[in-house]
Amino acid sequence: MESLVALDRRTPEMRWREARDESSIWGDLRPELAAAVSQILHATMEDELASLLAARPYERSLDRVGYRNGRLRRWLASEIGAIELSVPRARDIVYRPSFLERAARRTSTVDELLRTAFLRGLSTRETAALAERLTGVSLSAATVSRLTAQIDGQVAAFHRRPIKLAVRYLLLDGMWVSVRGSNGRASKRVVLAAYGIAADGTRELLDYRQALSESAWAWGTLLRSLVVRGLDPEGVVLVVADGADGIAAAVAEALPDAAFGRCWTHRVRNLLGAIPLAERKSVLRGLRAIYRAPTKRAAVAAYWRFAKAWRRRHPHLVARLERHLDSLLVIFDLPLSIRVSLRTTNLIERAFRELRRRLRSIGALSDRRSADRILYGGVTRLNELLARRPLAAFTQES
């Protein structure tokens, strides 16, 4: 057993070895340090206000230019914890302590951390709890929401930024969310999103826009914005989207040289939903034979076999498939290695899945601007991940 050394015989080196980390050295002194700093700051404020008013408290002076008018409670977040301040006020004169930024009670580093935490998926209450753990200051959810409003400029810049990706393939899809209006009632809005892929597999969610519906006008507004910001209409060879009526018209106007392909996942889901459950396995087997065919010729032959098997029993099923068959078979004009990635909008659906996870904990979004900020946070994070993960099949093809 190690023998104990008397306190008066311990060397400085021995004392330092007993301290495991910085907190063990300073932890017990934090209250005293905070009290000392508080005294210094209050003395500083008294001196500054006396200089501003040209008089000390209760001092009679011909040079006096104003009078004190009570105090205002504020908190200052520091490395040694939260320090409560009693900021003196003056009548008819604005006084702001020199060591505080205007209307700020937390350091800019903490502010940025809280904004990032909110965008990364924490709710306002969770962000407020994080702030209290970091600084010792209790913040309301409303205060955190006002703090995150500071990122509105970043959101606007994202929607205006130049499109630098040389987009060859474009995926379009919409995600429905609940947003509260000015009357406090939640209503459904759709988030329209455009996902671009370059020839080498580099990809990016280019932009998103809230709309009341997936109309041709709403989709056209988003696509025209992308073109104005640098998307090359002649460079896009294929646009893949779901079956919404407005998308095809918007694509034909904004990207007239691009082929339009419909998402097989959406089409299959809609077709299966129109028939009895007992027959869905057989129908799905026939549909898979079409979109998994090795060539376009084989896909057409598989369609005719499907039509022959089901036209008499479900004529509307076959008619609905045949109505959009050309846009469903466009995928066979592409190299075999990249068809799986482009015959559906599953790539953009995966992005929506992460956004839905974030939105599920929030419920109905408080308003359109709040929704835009939260979506911006999710999209920014997604693009950071996509930048490091180009699609391997496209890389091999380019």
C-alpha atoms as a printed R data frame, in Angstrom:
    type eleno elety resid chain resno       x       y       z
1   ATOM     1    CA   MET     A     1   0.000   0.000   0.000
2   ATOM     2    CA   GLU     A     2   1.262   3.462  -0.906
3   ATOM     3    CA   SER     A     3   2.246   5.433   2.196
4   ATOM     4    CA   LEU     A     4   0.592   8.771   2.838
5   ATOM     5    CA   VAL     A     5   2.709  11.911   2.728
6   ATOM     6    CA   ALA     A     6   2.005  14.698   5.176
7   ATOM     7    CA   LEU     A     7   0.441  17.802   3.616
8   ATOM     8    CA   ASP     A     8   3.324  20.045   4.598
9   ATOM     9    CA   ARG     A     9   5.778  17.678   2.857
10  ATOM    10    CA   ARG     A    10   4.007  17.374  -0.517
11  ATOM    11    CA   THR     A    11   5.791  18.889  -3.479
12  ATOM    12    CA   PRO     A    12   3.991  20.840  -6.277
13  ATOM    13    CA   GLU     A    13   4.570  17.857  -8.614
14  ATOM    14    CA   MET     A    14   2.763  15.586  -6.153
15  ATOM    15    CA   ARG     A    15  -0.158  17.989  -5.935
16  ATOM    16    CA   TRP     A    16  -0.510  18.208  -9.725
17  ATOM    17    CA   ARG     A    17  -0.553  14.391 -10.044
18  ATOM    18    CA   GLU     A    18  -3.525  14.281  -7.662
19  ATOM    19    CA   ALA     A    19  -5.546  16.482 -10.012
20  ATOM    20    CA   ARG     A    20  -7.047  14.229 -12.702
21  ATOM    21    CA   ASP     A    21  -8.281  16.997 -15.003
22  ATOM    22    CA   GLU     A    22  -8.966  20.687 -15.209
23  ATOM    23    CA   SER     A    23 -12.436  20.375 -13.665
24  ATOM    24    CA   SER     A    24 -10.989  18.742 -10.547
25  ATOM    25    CA   ILE     A    25  -8.733  21.772 -10.077
26  ATOM    26    CA   TRP     A    26 -11.232  24.518 -10.787
27  ATOM    27    CA   GLY     A    27 -14.566  22.826 -10.066
28  ATOM    28    CA   ASP     A    28 -14.725  23.777  -6.390
29  ATOM    29    CA   LEU     A    29 -13.589  27.322  -7.149
30  ATOM    30    CA   ARG     A    30 -16.211  28.129  -9.796
31  ATOM    31    CA   PRO     A    31 -18.726  29.724  -7.379
32  ATOM    32    CA   GLU     A    32 -16.002  31.946  -5.880
33  ATOM    33    CA   LEU     A    33 -14.681  32.854  -9.344
34  ATOM    34    CA   ALA     A    34 -18.179  33.687 -10.564
35  ATOM    35    CA   ALA     A    35 -18.775  35.895  -7.526
36  ATOM    36    CA   ALA     A    36 -15.473  37.714  -8.089
37  ATOM    37    CA   VAL     A    37 -16.212  38.260 -11.778
38  ATOM    38    CA   SER     A    38 -19.702  39.489 -10.871
39  ATOM    39    CA   GLN     A    39 -18.204  42.084  -8.507
40  ATOM    40    CA   ILE     A    40 -15.827  43.309 -11.207
41  ATOM    41    CA   LEU     A    41 -18.584  43.562 -13.821
42  ATOM    42    CA   HIS     A    42 -20.958  45.413 -11.493
43  ATOM    43    CA   ALA     A    43 -18.195  47.858 -10.554
44  ATOM    44    CA   THR     A    44 -17.493  48.340 -14.266
45  ATOM    45    CA   MET     A    45 -21.158  49.093 -14.970
46  ATOM    46    CA   GLU     A    46 -21.337  51.619 -12.113
47  ATOM    47    CA   ASP     A    47 -18.234  53.402 -13.401
48  ATOM    48    CA   GLU     A    48 -19.526  53.438 -16.989
49  ATOM    49    CA   LEU     A    49 -22.937  54.795 -16.000
50  ATOM    50    CA   ALA     A    50 -21.394  57.405 -13.712
51  ATOM    51    CA   SER     A    51 -19.247  58.574 -16.610
52  ATOM    52    CA   LEU     A    52 -22.296  58.645 -18.902
53  ATOM    53    CA   LEU     A    53 -24.374  60.679 -16.426
54  ATOM    54    CA   ALA     A    54 -21.405  62.733 -15.183
55  ATOM    55    CA   ALA     A    55 -22.409  61.943 -11.588
56  ATOM    56    CA   ARG     A    56 -22.238  59.183  -9.001
57  ATOM    57    CA   PRO     A    57 -25.384  57.888  -7.268
58  ATOM    58    CA   TYR     A    58 -26.928  60.630  -5.060
59  ATOM    59    CA   GLU     A    59 -24.145  63.039  -6.063
60  ATOM    60    CA   ARG     A    60 -25.130  66.669  -6.497
61  ATOM    61    CA   SER     A    61 -23.391  67.995  -9.572
62  ATOM    62    CA   LEU     A    62 -23.963  70.854 -12.001
63  ATOM    63    CA   ASP     A    63 -22.538  68.654 -14.758
64  ATOM    64    CA   ARG     A    64 -25.135  65.902 -14.277
65  ATOM    65    CA   VAL     A    65 -26.890  64.988 -17.572
66  ATOM    66    CA   GLY     A    66 -29.378  62.424 -16.308
67  ATOM    67    CA   TYR     A    67 -30.615  60.192 -13.506
68  ATOM    68    CA   ARG     A    68 -30.633  56.487 -12.764
69  ATOM    69    CA   ASN     A    69 -33.860  54.579 -13.280
70  ATOM    70    CA   GLY     A    70 -33.762  51.172 -11.615
71  ATOM    71    CA   ARG     A    71 -32.068  47.977 -12.764
72  ATOM    72    CA   LEU     A    72 -32.609  45.236 -15.297
73  ATOM    73    CA   ARG     A    73 -31.855  41.566 -14.606
74  ATOM    74    CA   ARG     A    74 -29.659  39.864 -17.188
75  ATOM    75    CA   TRP     A    75 -27.571  36.713 -17.439
76  ATOM    76    CA   LEU     A    76 -24.067  36.415 -18.856
77  ATOM    77    CA   ALA     A    77 -22.910  32.972 -20.002
78  ATOM    78    CA   SER     A    78 -19.216  32.394 -19.339
79  ATOM    79    CA   GLU     A    79 -16.725  29.548 -19.097
80  ATOM    80    CA   ILE     A    80 -17.169  29.502 -15.332
81  ATOM    81    CA   GLY     A    81 -20.955  29.337 -15.514
82  ATOM    82    CA   ALA     A    82 -23.878  31.733 -15.685
83  ATOM    83    CA   ILE     A    83 -23.386  35.077 -13.963
84  ATOM    84    CA   GLU     A    84 -26.433  37.035 -12.893
85  ATOM    85    CA   LEU     A    85 -26.169  40.748 -13.635
86  ATOM    86    CA   SER     A    86 -28.176  43.652 -12.286
87  ATOM    87    CA   VAL     A    87 -27.722  46.154 -15.108
88  ATOM    88    CA   PRO     A    88 -28.343  49.777 -14.023
89  ATOM    89    CA   ARG     A    89 -30.615  51.880 -16.257
90  ATOM    90    CA   ALA     A    90 -30.793  55.606 -16.870
91  ATOM    91    CA   ARG     A    91 -33.816  57.793 -17.527
92  ATOM    92    CA   ASP     A    92 -34.016  59.056 -21.146
93  ATOM    93    CA   ILE     A    93 -30.501  57.721 -21.879
94  ATOM    94    CA   VAL     A    94 -29.702  54.295 -23.313
95  ATOM    95    CA   TYR     A    95 -26.931  52.544 -21.403
96  ATOM    96    CA   ARG     A    96 -25.383  49.308 -22.628
97  ATOM    97    CA   PRO     A    97 -22.482  47.709 -20.716
98  ATOM    98    CA   SER     A    98 -19.346  47.673 -22.814
99  ATOM    99    CA   PHE     A    99 -18.745  43.959 -22.209
100 ATOM   100    CA   LEU     A   100 -22.139  42.871 -23.535
101 ATOM   101    CA   GLU     A   101 -23.230  42.705 -27.133
102 ATOM   102    CA   ARG     A   102 -26.529  44.377 -27.863
103 ATOM   103    CA   ALA     A   103 -29.385  42.282 -26.427
104 ATOM   104    CA   ALA     A   104 -27.079  39.259 -26.023
105 ATOM   105    CA   ARG     A   105 -26.853  37.118 -22.915
106 ATOM   106    CA   ARG     A   106 -24.946  34.208 -24.420
107 ATOM   107    CA   THR     A   107 -21.666  34.022 -26.265
108 ATOM   108    CA   SER     A   108 -21.747  33.841 -30.060
109 ATOM   109    CA   THR     A   109 -20.225  30.341 -29.877
110 ATOM   110    CA   VAL     A   110 -23.113  29.073 -27.767
111 ATOM   111    CA   ASP     A   111 -25.612  30.823 -30.065
112 ATOM   112    CA   GLU     A   112 -24.170  29.050 -33.092
113 ATOM   113    CA   LEU     A   113 -24.171  25.718 -31.273
114 ATOM   114    CA   LEU     A   114 -27.840  26.125 -30.336
115 ATOM   115    CA   ARG     A   115 -28.809  27.027 -33.908
116 ATOM   116    CA   THR     A   116 -26.897  23.999 -35.213
117 ATOM   117    CA   ALA     A   117 -28.514  21.730 -32.615
118 ATOM   118    CA   PHE     A   118 -31.966  22.936 -33.655
119 ATOM   119    CA   LEU     A   119 -31.224  22.343 -37.333
120 ATOM   120    CA   ARG     A   120 -29.721  18.921 -36.665
121 ATOM   121    CA   GLY     A   121 -32.968  17.625 -35.215
122 ATOM   122    CA   LEU     A   122 -33.460  18.783 -31.637
123 ATOM   123    CA   SER     A   123 -36.827  20.290 -30.776
124 ATOM   124    CA   THR     A   124 -37.035  23.759 -29.239
125 ATOM   125    CA   ARG     A   125 -37.462  22.245 -25.761
126 ATOM   126    CA   GLU     A   126 -34.476  19.943 -26.242
127 ATOM   127    CA   THR     A   127 -32.378  22.856 -27.504
128 ATOM   128    CA   ALA     A   128 -33.410  24.929 -24.488
129 ATOM   129    CA   ALA     A   129 -32.332  22.078 -22.195
130 ATOM   130    CA   LEU     A   130 -28.980  21.928 -24.001
131 ATOM   131    CA   ALA     A   131 -28.536  25.682 -23.483
132 ATOM   132    CA   GLU     A   132 -29.136  25.307 -19.760
133 ATOM   133    CA   ARG     A   133 -26.579  22.528 -19.520
134 ATOM   134    CA   LEU     A   134 -24.007  24.578 -21.439
135 ATOM   135    CA   THR     A   135 -24.493  27.908 -19.741
136 ATOM   136    CA   GLY     A   136 -26.623  27.439 -16.651
137 ATOM   137    CA   VAL     A   137 -29.160  29.892 -18.101
138 ATOM   138    CA   SER     A   138 -32.738  28.667 -18.405
139 ATOM   139    CA   LEU     A   139 -34.139  29.539 -21.851
140 ATOM   140    CA   SER     A   140 -37.731  29.207 -22.930
141 ATOM   141    CA   ALA     A   141 -38.714  27.434 -26.140
142 ATOM   142    CA   ALA     A   142 -39.852  30.807 -27.485
143 ATOM   143    CA   THR     A   143 -36.396  32.287 -26.867
144 ATOM   144    CA   VAL     A   144 -34.735  29.438 -28.735
145 ATOM   145    CA   SER     A   145 -37.154  29.889 -31.629
146 ATOM   146    CA   ARG     A   146 -36.251  33.577 -31.817
147 ATOM   147    CA   LEU     A   147 -32.603  32.617 -31.790
148 ATOM   148    CA   THR     A   148 -33.032  30.219 -34.711
149 ATOM   149    CA   ALA     A   149 -34.799  32.973 -36.661
150 ATOM   150    CA   GLN     A   150 -31.337  34.428 -37.194
151 ATOM   151    CA   ILE     A   151 -30.644  31.741 -39.802
152 ATOM   152    CA   ASP     A   152 -33.341  33.121 -42.123
153 ATOM   153    CA   GLY     A   153 -30.619  34.849 -44.123
154 ATOM   154    CA   GLN     A   154 -28.851  31.532 -44.665
155 ATOM   155    CA   VAL     A   155 -32.095  29.946 -45.827
156 ATOM   156    CA   ALA     A   156 -32.718  32.754 -48.329
157 ATOM   157    CA   ALA     A   157 -29.145  32.453 -49.604
158 ATOM   158    CA   PHE     A   158 -29.628  28.699 -50.138
159 ATOM   159    CA   HIS     A   159 -32.689  29.328 -52.323
160 ATOM   160    CA   ARG     A   160 -30.731  31.903 -54.367
161 ATOM   161    CA   ARG     A   161 -27.375  30.162 -54.642
162 ATOM   162    CA   PRO     A   162 -25.992  29.330 -58.125
163 ATOM   163    CA   ILE     A   163 -26.475  25.746 -59.329
164 ATOM   164    CA   LYS     A   164 -22.958  24.522 -60.061
165 ATOM   165    CA   LEU     A   165 -23.649  20.797 -60.461
166 ATOM   166    CA   ALA     A   166 -23.658  19.681 -64.111
167 ATOM   167    CA   VAL     A   167 -27.010  17.895 -63.777
168 ATOM   168    CA   ARG     A   168 -27.605  15.078 -66.252
169 ATOM   169    CA   TYR     A   169 -30.460  13.326 -64.443
170 ATOM   170    CA   LEU     A   170 -33.119  15.081 -62.377
171 ATOM   171    CA   LEU     A   171 -35.479  13.458 -59.857
172 ATOM   172    CA   LEU     A   172 -38.625  15.320 -58.758
173 ATOM   173    CA   ASP     A   173 -40.968  14.416 -55.907
174 ATOM   174    CA   GLY     A   174 -43.133  15.992 -53.230
175 ATOM   175    CA   MET     A   175 -43.529  15.428 -49.476
176 ATOM   176    CA   TRP     A   176 -46.652  16.515 -47.558
177 ATOM   177    CA   VAL     A   177 -46.236  18.247 -44.184
178 ATOM   178    CA   SER     A   178 -48.525  19.950 -41.655
179 ATOM   179    CA   VAL     A   179 -48.019  23.707 -41.236
180 ATOM   180    CA   ARG     A   180 -50.032  26.040 -39.001
181 ATOM   181    CA   GLY     A   181 -51.542  29.126 -40.561
182 ATOM   182    CA   SER     A   182 -52.161  32.577 -39.081
183 ATOM   183    CA   ASN     A   183 -55.401  31.255 -37.550
184 ATOM   184    CA   GLY     A   184 -53.490  28.607 -35.602
185 ATOM   185    CA   ARG     A   185 -54.985  25.709 -37.536
186 ATOM   186    CA   ALA     A   186 -52.746  23.125 -39.171
187 ATOM   187    CA   SER     A   187 -53.149  22.459 -42.879
188 ATOM   188    CA   LYS     A   188 -51.325  20.278 -45.375
189 ATOM   189    CA   ARG     A   189 -48.673  21.739 -47.663
190 ATOM   190    CA   VAL     A   190 -46.430  19.929 -50.089
191 ATOM   191    CA   VAL     A   191 -42.666  20.339 -50.194
192 ATOM   192    CA   LEU     A   192 -41.533  20.079 -53.817
193 ATOM   193    CA   ALA     A   193 -37.932  18.906 -54.165
194 ATOM   194    CA   ALA     A   194 -35.446  18.588 -57.028
195 ATOM   195    CA   TYR     A   195 -32.574  16.080 -56.765
196 ATOM   196    CA   GLY     A   196 -29.778  16.337 -59.336
197 ATOM   197    CA   ILE     A   197 -27.255  13.706 -60.426
198 ATOM   198    CA   ALA     A   198 -24.203  14.400 -62.590
199 ATOM   199    CA   ALA     A   199 -22.784  11.965 -65.156
200 ATOM   200    CA   ASP     A   200 -20.109  10.845 -62.671
201 ATOM   201    CA   GLY     A   201 -22.632  10.067 -59.911
202 ATOM   202    CA   THR     A   202 -22.109  13.275 -57.936
203 ATOM   203    CA   ARG     A   203 -25.482  14.272 -56.482
204 ATOM   204    CA   GLU     A   204 -27.186  17.057 -54.613
205 ATOM   205    CA   LEU     A   205 -30.658  18.067 -53.478
206 ATOM   206    CA   LEU     A   206 -30.760  21.251 -55.532
207 ATOM   207    CA   ASP     A   207 -33.688  23.023 -53.910
208 ATOM   208    CA   TYR     A   208 -37.100  22.655 -52.325
209 ATOM   209    CA   ARG     A   209 -40.202  24.814 -52.248
210 ATOM   210    CA   GLN     A   210 -43.413  24.797 -50.237
211 ATOM   211    CA   ALA     A   211 -46.659  24.811 -52.233
212 ATOM   212    CA   LEU     A   212 -50.364  24.199 -51.782
213 ATOM   213    CA   SER     A   213 -50.420  21.437 -54.415
214 ATOM   214    CA   GLU     A   214 -48.311  19.658 -57.032
215 ATOM   215    CA   SER     A   215 -49.689  21.850 -59.799
216 ATOM   216    CA   ALA     A   216 -47.945  22.621 -63.083
217 ATOM   217    CA   TRP     A   217 -47.530  26.225 -61.910
218 ATOM   218    CA   ALA     A   218 -45.863  25.207 -58.614
219 ATOM   219    CA   TRP     A   219 -43.469  22.768 -60.273
220 ATOM   220    CA   GLY     A   220 -42.801  25.236 -63.085
221 ATOM   221    CA   THR     A   221 -41.844  27.928 -60.563
222 ATOM   222    CA   LEU     A   222 -39.272  25.629 -58.966
223 ATOM   223    CA   LEU     A   223 -37.817  24.445 -62.279
224 ATOM   224    CA   ARG     A   224 -37.614  27.960 -63.761
225 ATOM   225    CA   SER     A   225 -35.789  29.108 -60.634
226 ATOM   226    CA   LEU     A   226 -33.223  26.337 -61.077
227 ATOM   227    CA   VAL     A   227 -32.677  27.256 -64.732
228 ATOM   228    CA   VAL     A   228 -32.236  30.959 -63.895
229 ATOM   229    CA   ARG     A   229 -29.654  30.004 -61.260
230 ATOM   230    CA   GLY     A   230 -27.548  27.909 -63.605
231 ATOM   231    CA   LEU     A   231 -29.205  24.556 -64.330
232 ATOM   232    CA   ASP     A   232 -28.450  23.796 -67.998
233 ATOM   233    CA   PRO     A   233 -31.717  22.740 -69.701
234 ATOM   234    CA   GLU     A   234 -29.790  21.148 -72.570
235 ATOM   235    CA   GLY     A   235 -27.606  19.163 -70.189
236 ATOM   236    CA   VAL     A   236 -30.519  17.337 -68.538
237 ATOM   237    CA   VAL     A   237 -31.264  14.160 -70.513
238 ATOM   238    CA   LEU     A   238 -33.854  12.571 -68.205
239 ATOM   239    CA   VAL     A   239 -36.315  13.739 -65.565
240 ATOM   240    CA   VAL     A   240 -37.886  11.052 -63.348
241 ATOM   241    CA   ALA     A   241 -40.982  11.891 -61.287
242 ATOM   242    CA   ASP     A   242 -44.129  10.388 -59.818
243 ATOM   243    CA   GLY     A   243 -47.498  10.407 -61.539
244 ATOM   244    CA   ALA     A   244 -48.622  13.918 -60.517
245 ATOM   245    CA   ASP     A   245 -50.289  15.540 -63.530
246 ATOM   246    CA   GLY     A   246 -48.594  18.915 -63.102
247 ATOM   247    CA   ILE     A   247 -45.013  17.646 -63.252
248 ATOM   248    CA   ALA     A   248 -45.003  16.447 -66.870
249 ATOM   249    CA   ALA     A   249 -46.387  19.775 -68.122
250 ATOM   250    CA   ALA     A   250 -43.876  21.776 -66.065
251 ATOM   251    CA   VAL     A   251 -40.953  19.664 -67.288
252 ATOM   252    CA   ALA     A   252 -42.041  20.003 -70.921
253 ATOM   253    CA   GLU     A   253 -42.001  23.804 -70.560
254 ATOM   254    CA   ALA     A   254 -38.834  24.318 -68.497
255 ATOM   255    CA   LEU     A   255 -36.725  21.404 -69.834
256 ATOM   256    CA   PRO     A   256 -38.050  20.733 -73.358
257 ATOM   257    CA   ASP     A   257 -35.041  18.640 -74.453
258 ATOM   258    CA   ALA     A   258 -35.222  16.210 -71.514
259 ATOM   259    CA   ALA     A   259 -36.999  12.863 -71.688
260 ATOM   260    CA   PHE     A   260 -39.686  12.372 -69.038
261 ATOM   261    CA   GLY     A   261 -39.800   9.091 -67.121
262 ATOM   262    CA   ARG     A   262 -42.371   8.021 -64.556
263 ATOM   263    CA   CYS     A   263 -41.376   6.386 -61.288
264 ATOM   264    CA   TRP     A   264 -42.033   2.646 -61.319
265 ATOM   265    CA   THR     A   265 -42.475   2.517 -57.539
266 ATOM   266    CA   HIS     A   266 -45.334   5.039 -57.608
267 ATOM   267    CA   ARG     A   267 -46.955   3.352 -60.624
268 ATOM   268    CA   VAL     A   268 -46.787  -0.156 -59.130
269 ATOM   269    CA   ARG     A   269 -48.150   1.070 -55.793
270 ATOM   270    CA   ASN     A   270 -51.105   2.756 -57.483
271 ATOM   271    CA   LEU     A   271 -51.893  -0.256 -59.663
272 ATOM   272    CA   LEU     A   272 -51.766  -2.741 -56.791
273 ATOM   273    CA   GLY     A   273 -54.031  -0.538 -54.708
274 ATOM   274    CA   ALA     A   274 -56.790  -0.918 -57.311
275 ATOM   275    CA   ILE     A   275 -57.077  -4.709 -57.171
276 ATOM   276    CA   PRO     A   276 -58.039  -7.279 -54.496
277 ATOM   277    CA   LEU     A   277 -55.330  -8.245 -52.023
278 ATOM   278    CA   ALA     A   278 -55.410 -11.903 -53.068
279 ATOM   279    CA   GLU     A   279 -54.304 -11.041 -56.634
280 ATOM   280    CA   ARG     A   280 -51.554  -8.556 -55.840
281 ATOM   281    CA   LYS     A   281 -48.714 -11.093 -55.746
282 ATOM   282    CA   SER     A   282 -49.454 -12.363 -59.241
283 ATOM   283    CA   VAL     A   283 -49.865  -8.841 -60.639
284 ATOM   284    CA   LEU     A   284 -46.622  -7.700 -58.995
285 ATOM   285    CA   ARG     A   285 -44.784 -10.659 -60.535
286 ATOM   286    CA   GLY     A   286 -45.945  -9.584 -63.991
287 ATOM   287    CA   LEU     A   287 -44.998  -5.931 -63.433
288 ATOM   288    CA   ARG     A   288 -41.534  -6.898 -62.218
289 ATOM   289    CA   ALA     A   289 -40.987  -8.892 -65.391
290 ATOM   290    CA   ILE     A   290 -41.486  -5.628 -67.297
291 ATOM   291    CA   TYR     A   291 -39.248  -3.210 -65.392
292 ATOM   292    CA   ARG     A   292 -36.537  -5.807 -64.678
293 ATOM   293    CA   ALA     A   293 -36.254  -6.864 -68.311
294 ATOM   294    CA   PRO     A   294 -32.709  -6.654 -69.754
295 ATOM   295    CA   THR     A   295 -33.747  -4.684 -72.865
296 ATOM   296    CA   LYS     A   296 -36.574  -2.468 -74.033
297 ATOM   297    CA   ARG     A   297 -37.686  -5.120 -76.502
298 ATOM   298    CA   ALA     A   298 -37.900  -7.696 -73.709
299 ATOM   299    CA   ALA     A   299 -39.831  -5.211 -71.553
300 ATOM   300    CA   VAL     A   300 -42.413  -4.651 -74.313
301 ATOM   301    CA   ALA     A   301 -42.814  -8.413 -74.733
302 ATOM   302    CA   ALA     A   302 -43.317  -8.757 -70.959
303 ATOM   303    CA   TYR     A   303 -45.985  -6.037 -71.092
304 ATOM   304    CA   TRP     A   304 -47.954  -7.888 -73.771
305 ATOM   305    CA   ARG     A   305 -47.862 -11.055 -71.675
306 ATOM   306    CA   PHE     A   306 -49.130  -9.055 -68.709
307 ATOM   307    CA   ALA     A   307 -51.902  -7.445 -70.760
308 ATOM   308    CA   LYS     A   308 -53.022 -10.798 -72.136
309 ATOM   309    CA   ALA     A   309 -53.167 -12.292 -68.633
310 ATOM   310    CA   TRP     A   310 -55.131  -9.472 -66.964
311 ATOM   311    CA   ARG     A   311 -57.052  -7.465 -69.568
312 ATOM   312    CA   ARG     A   312 -60.255  -9.499 -69.358
313 ATOM   313    CA   ARG     A   313 -60.328  -9.663 -65.543
314 ATOM   314    CA   HIS     A   314 -59.059  -6.105 -64.847
315 ATOM   315    CA   PRO     A   315 -59.355  -3.986 -68.007
316 ATOM   316    CA   HIS     A   316 -58.887  -0.719 -66.098
317 ATOM   317    CA   LEU     A   317 -55.644  -2.033 -64.598
318 ATOM   318    CA   VAL     A   318 -54.156  -2.745 -68.006
319 ATOM   319    CA   ALA     A   319 -55.480   0.530 -69.443
320 ATOM   320    CA   ARG     A   320 -53.858   2.567 -66.635
321 ATOM   321    CA   LEU     A   321 -50.504   0.856 -67.232
322 ATOM   322    CA   GLU     A   322 -50.737   1.259 -70.996
323 ATOM   323    CA   ARG     A   323 -51.612   4.979 -70.711
324 ATOM   324    CA   HIS     A   324 -48.145   5.802 -69.346
325 ATOM   325    CA   LEU     A   325 -46.184   2.887 -70.811
326 ATOM   326    CA   ASP     A   326 -43.921   5.050 -72.986
327 ATOM   327    CA   SER     A   327 -42.754   7.183 -70.058
328 ATOM   328    CA   LEU     A   328 -42.257   4.053 -67.945
329 ATOM   329    CA   LEU     A   329 -40.074   2.426 -70.624
330 ATOM   330    CA   VAL     A   330 -37.879   5.519 -71.161
331 ATOM   331    CA   ILE     A   331 -35.487   4.057 -68.606
332 ATOM   332    CA   PHE     A   332 -34.429   1.375 -71.116
333 ATOM   333    CA   ASP     A   333 -32.691   4.039 -73.220
334 ATOM   334    CA   LEU     A   334 -30.060   4.306 -70.465
335 ATOM   335    CA   PRO     A   335 -27.088   2.004 -69.766
336 ATOM   336    CA   LEU     A   336 -28.065  -1.110 -67.811
337 ATOM   337    CA   SER     A   337 -25.778  -0.259 -64.860
338 ATOM   338    CA   ILE     A   338 -27.660   2.922 -63.886
339 ATOM   339    CA   ARG     A   339 -31.251   1.883 -64.625
340 ATOM   340    CA   VAL     A   340 -31.914   0.633 -61.095
341 ATOM   341    CA   SER     A   341 -31.065   4.045 -59.656
342 ATOM   342    CA   LEU     A   342 -33.205   5.954 -62.150
343 ATOM   343    CA   ARG     A   343 -36.286   3.823 -62.737
344 ATOM   344    CA   THR     A   344 -37.723   5.184 -59.453
345 ATOM   345    CA   THR     A   345 -37.498   8.308 -57.299
346 ATOM   346    CA   ASN     A   346 -36.286   6.180 -54.370
347 ATOM   347    CA   LEU     A   347 -33.129   8.292 -54.006
348 ATOM   348    CA   ILE     A   348 -35.164  11.365 -53.178
349 ATOM   349    CA   GLU     A   349 -37.597   9.280 -51.097
350 ATOM   350    CA   ARG     A   350 -34.691   8.307 -48.846
351 ATOM   351    CA   ALA     A   351 -33.961  11.985 -48.316
352 ATOM   352    CA   PHE     A   352 -37.623  12.525 -47.400
353 ATOM   353    CA   ARG     A   353 -37.441   9.651 -44.923
354 ATOM   354    CA   GLU     A   354 -34.809  11.489 -42.866
355 ATOM   355    CA   LEU     A   355 -36.781  14.736 -43.045
356 ATOM   356    CA   ARG     A   356 -39.950  12.955 -41.899
357 ATOM   357    CA   ARG     A   357 -38.061  11.526 -38.928
358 ATOM   358    CA   ARG     A   358 -37.108  15.059 -37.917
359 ATOM   359    CA   LEU     A   359 -40.618  16.408 -38.434
360 ATOM   360    CA   ARG     A   360 -42.308  13.565 -36.559
361 ATOM   361    CA   SER     A   361 -40.979  14.808 -33.203
362 ATOM   362    CA   ILE     A   362 -42.218  18.335 -33.938
363 ATOM   363    CA   GLY     A   363 -45.740  17.626 -35.185
364 ATOM   364    CA   ALA     A   364 -47.369  20.528 -37.017
365 ATOM   365    CA   LEU     A   365 -44.820  23.194 -37.941
366 ATOM   366    CA   SER     A   366 -45.545  26.565 -36.356
367 ATOM   367    CA   ASP     A   367 -45.515  28.542 -39.639
368 ATOM   368    CA   ARG     A   368 -44.070  28.566 -43.153
369 ATOM   369    CA   ARG     A   369 -40.828  30.304 -42.155
370 ATOM   370    CA   SER     A   370 -40.227  27.871 -39.320
371 ATOM   371    CA   ALA     A   371 -40.873  24.983 -41.718
372 ATOM   372    CA   ASP     A   372 -38.399  26.441 -44.196
373 ATOM   373    CA   ARG     A   373 -35.701  26.729 -41.537
374 ATOM   374    CA   ILE     A   374 -36.137  23.139 -40.368
375 ATOM   375    CA   LEU     A   375 -36.189  21.814 -43.929
376 ATOM   376    CA   TYR     A   376 -33.067  23.854 -44.714
377 ATOM   377    CA   GLY     A   377 -31.265  22.229 -41.796
378 ATOM   378    CA   GLY     A   378 -32.189  18.750 -42.985
379 ATOM   379    CA   VAL     A   379 -31.326  19.459 -46.618
380 ATOM   380    CA   THR     A   380 -27.964  21.006 -45.693
381 ATOM   381    CA   ARG     A   381 -27.045  17.954 -43.659
382 ATOM   382    CA   LEU     A   382 -28.177  15.641 -46.464
383 ATOM   383    CA   ASN     A   383 -26.050  17.467 -49.041
384 ATOM   384    CA   GLU     A   384 -23.001  17.178 -46.789
385 ATOM   385    CA   LEU     A   385 -23.471  13.400 -46.799
386 ATOM   386    CA   LEU     A   386 -24.209  13.168 -50.550
387 ATOM   387    CA   ALA     A   387 -21.060  15.124 -51.400
388 ATOM   388    CA   ARG     A   388 -19.004  12.292 -49.893
389 ATOM   389    CA   ARG     A   389 -21.006   9.471 -51.495
390 ATOM   390    CA   PRO     A   390 -21.230   9.602 -55.305
391 ATOM   391    CA   LEU     A   391 -23.235   6.776 -56.886
392 ATOM   392    CA   ALA     A   392 -20.792   3.991 -57.730
393 ATOM   393    CA   ALA     A   393 -22.724   2.737 -60.791
394 ATOM   394    CA   PHE     A   394 -22.508   6.164 -62.428
395 ATOM   395    CA   THR     A   395 -18.812   6.492 -61.610
396 ATOM   396    CA   GLN     A   396 -18.129   3.242 -63.469
397 ATOM   397    CA   GLU     A   397 -20.232   4.341 -66.422
398 ATOM   398    CA   SER     A   398 -18.625   7.795 -66.849
